[in-house]
Amino acid sequence: MAEVELPNPEELHERGEKTWSRRVALMTAVYAVALAIASLGGNNAMKEMLLAQQQSSDQWAFYQAKVIREHQYRGQKLLLEAQLAEPSALKGAERAKFEALAGRFAEEEKRYNAEKKDIEKDAKKLEAC
């Protein structure tokens, strides 16, 4: 009759440890992959946040440029109106030219005022992101 070979208890213990080690290694690899994916997602979110902040900053700079131009036109318009207020300063064609120029400056001032409001809305929208 053939003898049945019984496994050595030490061999069984070693196999159990190897199985445990394999499971631990597999779980470690799974966690490493999950953390790498989460890290990539976090980096993408950070890049998007920085881009939105930069766009918002650009919009505010554009807004400030419009405000400066509006103030320049307002100052020039006020200067022309002050010159037109003096009765003896300008006569005839020069006076008409100054009045037309003051009107054009007033239109430009209104245009810049309207444009800056739109830009301000866009900048606030980008800031909210």
C-alpha positions in Angstrom: 0.0 0.0 0.0 1.2 3.5 -0.8 2.1 5.8 2.0 0.2 9.0 2.3 2.6 11.9 2.6 1.6 14.3 5.3 2.8 17.9 4.9 5.3 19.2 7.3 3.8 21.7 9.8 6.6 24.1 9.1 5.9 24.0 5.4 2.2 24.7 6.0 3.2 27.7 8.2 5.5 29.0 5.5 2.8 28.7 2.9 0.4 30.6 5.1 2.9 33.4 5.6 3.5 33.6 1.9 -0.2 33.9 1.2 -0.5 36.6 3.8 2.5 38.4 2.3 1.0 38.2 -1.1 -2.3 39.6 0.1 -0.5 42.5 1.9 1.6 43.2 -1.2 -1.5 43.2 -3.4 -3.4 45.5 -1.1 -0.4 47.8 -0.9 -0.3 48.0 -4.7 -4.0 48.7 -4.9 -3.7 51.5 -2.3 -0.7 53.0 -4.2 -2.7 53.1 -7.4 -5.7 54.7 -5.7 -3.5 57.3 -4.1 -1.7 58.0 -7.4 -5.1 58.6 -9.1 -6.3 60.8 -6.3 -3.0 62.8 -6.5 -3.5 63.4 -10.2 -7.1 64.5 -9.6 -5.9 66.9 -6.9 -3.2 68.3 -9.1 -5.7 68.9 -11.9 -8.1 70.7 -9.5 -5.2 72.9 -8.3 -4.2 73.8 -11.9 -7.8 74.7 -12.7 -8.0 76.8 -9.5 -4.8 78.7 -10.4 -6.0 79.2 -14.0 -9.3 80.6 -12.8 -7.5 82.9 -10.4 -5.2 84.1 -13.2 -8.1 84.7 -15.5 -9.9 86.7 -12.7 -6.8 88.8 -12.1 -6.5 89.5 -15.9 -10.2 90.6 -15.9 -9.6 92.9 -13.0 -6.6 94.4 -14.7 -8.7 94.9 -17.9 -11.4 96.5 -15.7 -8.8 98.9 -14.2 -7.6 99.9 -17.6 -11.2 100.7 -18.7 -11.6 102.8 -15.5 -8.4 104.7 -16.2 -9.5 105.5 -19.7 -13.0 106.5 -18.5 -11.4 109.0 -16.1 -9.1 110.4 -18.8 -12.0 111.1 -21.0 -14.0 112.6 -18.1 -11.1 114.8 -17.3 -10.6 116.0 -20.9 -14.4 116.6 -21.2 -14.4 118.7 -18.0 -11.4 120.7 -19.2 -13.2 121.4 -22.5 -16.4 122.3 -20.7 -14.4 124.7 -18.5 -12.9 126.3 -21.6 -16.3 126.5 -23.2 -17.7 128.2 -20.1 -15.5 131.2 -20.6 -17.4 133.5 -23.0 -14.4 135.3 -24.6 -12.1 132.3 -24.9 -13.4 130.7 -28.1 -15.4 132.0 -31.0 -17.1 130.5 -34.0 -15.6 127.5 -35.6 -13.2 126.8 -32.7 -16.1 126.8 -30.3 -18.1 124.4 -32.4 -15.0 122.1 -32.7 -14.5 122.1 -29.0 -18.2 121.4 -28.4 -18.1 118.4 -30.8 -15.0 117.2 -29.1 -16.6 117.5 -25.7 -19.6 115.5 -27.0 -17.3 112.8 -28.3 -15.5 112.6 -25.0 -18.8 112.3 -23.2 -19.8 109.4 -25.5 -16.5 107.6 -25.0 -16.9 108.1 -21.2 -20.3 106.4 -21.4 -19.0 103.6 -23.6 -16.1 102.9 -21.2 -18.6 103.0 -18.2 -20.8 100.4 -19.9 -17.9 98.2 -20.9 -16.4 98.2 -17.4 -19.6 97.0 -15.9 -19.6 93.9 -18.2 -16.0 93.3 -17.4 -16.7 93.6 -13.6 -19.5 91.0 -13.9 -17.1 88.6 -15.7 -14.4 89.1 -13.2 -16.7 88.5 -10.2 -18.0 85.3 -12.0 -14.4 84.1 -12.4 -13.6 84.9 -8.8 -16.5 82.8 -7.7 -15.1 79.7 -9.4 
